[in-house]
């Protein structure tokens, strides 16, 4: 029998809201409240981004070397699971609780502000420290904040980063290195990524439009999601993980979706589930021409044309290193008792499906997921496909008890 891996608790903040229950309601109604036009990222250009609206906690003076928006988002998500984490630290000891985070930008927005200040004043501001933007700074901050003494590290593999953090958490529990792992991701809006994607001509001039014949690029978003991952039966389980690498191109996926298909199939095999067991797929769905084309092909080949699926990026933007954990978090919320009607996130778009793509079953507002009792539970899949063809698919589920 496979060792059970339970996703025991979730803390989350994103453009859909500042706590899991608010996020769930915004998710299933297709709210785009967090998508807003900003003109402070790309010179002489307004762009739509997914922005967190919360009033974020300030870090105490003790932690000023880590003061940045990224760590404020992280702390907001952590505060929602603090009671569970503190209980596990007392139970197992700080050396047996691990921490794995995914990120792409870390606190680079603070670095950008500091560099701008230096150009004007020939020195960095007194409040600036490199740890604010260092790629592993958020993991170091939270580990020190919690007094952890065991495994703590950062994964940065672009859009797959925080989904891989959950895969790593499972490995740490399977190996016996940890008894509990805090795993997830955090990323923050900044000029670096927005201008980078703009230079690739990949930024949409409106809210992104996945799988439409009119799609023209992505929106960038931000957020944080943290799971408490344990070796326990019951609840919502991490059922399967599939990982692959296209090794095709630095910034483009394999055009036929070979790597994406491999990751999805491996996740099903690992979960010991047939494709028809999947009640919903949260698509990577970035709304770029190439990504949507290859993902539609992969989904069609693995799960056919009838499995409900949608991209939630028109609701949140693409949170890059945090996207995997956020979207697995969305699936987790769908399986909770708070979603008693078993509603699914609708595909919010212009309803003009690209007829050059194979048919997939994009979710309509009010659609529900149901499964036959013979399958033994409700199971959902989340896809994250990153630059360099770094692919991961994750299956979570709530087996019938």
Order of alpha helices (4+ residues) and beta strands (2+ residues): beta-alpha-beta-beta-alpha-alpha-beta-alpha-alpha-beta-alpha-beta-alpha-beta-beta-beta-alpha-beta-alpha-beta-alpha-alpha-beta-beta-beta
